[in-house]
Each structure stands twice: as structure tokens, then as C-alpha cells.
């Protein structure tokens, strides 16, 4: 798997694989015991669809890393896997 540095993806736009714009990546959550990346912390775009399917807290939504599909110009997540 290709390595991607957090510094390069912070503030990247997050989109659903259905073309919906979800928000902007602000941080990530890691499991301390395993080192696994657990969730992406995303500042939600106003009026973004499907926002209820994600855990929300303090103006941010938490998208599981398991739904990540690609990181290129945008971070693409599978909205059906949440």
C-alpha cells in the first residue's frame, strides 16, 4: 500500500463515491494499542447529504477509515459502507 503523509491530506476535500461533497478532512483518529487508523475527522459542508449516517460531535463528523476508497485530488469514501 502506498504511504500518504497526514500533512499532505489535511484540509483536502472529502467526497462520497456517489459524487456528493461531504466536507474537509481536519484530523484522523488512531487506535493507540494497535496503531491502526480508525476514523477521519471531517468538517461537514453545510447541507451535505447523508450526514446522519456518520457519528457527529462538536461540528465534525467521524468517517471510518474502512470506508476510504482513494486519495488523489479528493479523498473519496464509500458512502454505502457506513
C-alpha positions, 0 to 999 in steps of 0.5 A, spaced: 500 500 500 502 506 498 504 511 504 500 518 504 503 523 509 497 526 514 500 533 512 499 532 505 491 530 506 489 535 511 484 540 509 483 536 502 476 535 500 472 529 502 467 526 497 462 520 497 463 515 491 456 517 489 459 524 487 456 528 493 461 533 497 461 531 504 466 536 507 474 537 509 478 532 512 481 536 519 484 530 523 484 522 523 483 518 529 488 512 531 487 506 535 493 507 540 494 499 542 494 497 535 496 503 531 491 502 526 487 508 523 480 508 525 476 514 523 477 521 519 475 527 522 471 531 517 468 538 517 461 537 514 459 542 508 453 545 510 447 541 507 451 535 505 447 529 504 447 523 508 450 526 514 446 522 519 449 516 517 456 518 520 457 519 528 457 527 529 460 531 535 462 538 536 461 540 528 465 534 525 463 528 523 467 521 524 468 517 517 471 510 518 477 509 515 474 502 512 470 506 508 476 510 504 476 508 497 482 513 494 486 519 495 488 523 489 485 530 488 479 528 493 479 523 498 473 519 496 469 514 501 464 509 500 458 512 502 454 505 502 459 502 507 457 506 513 
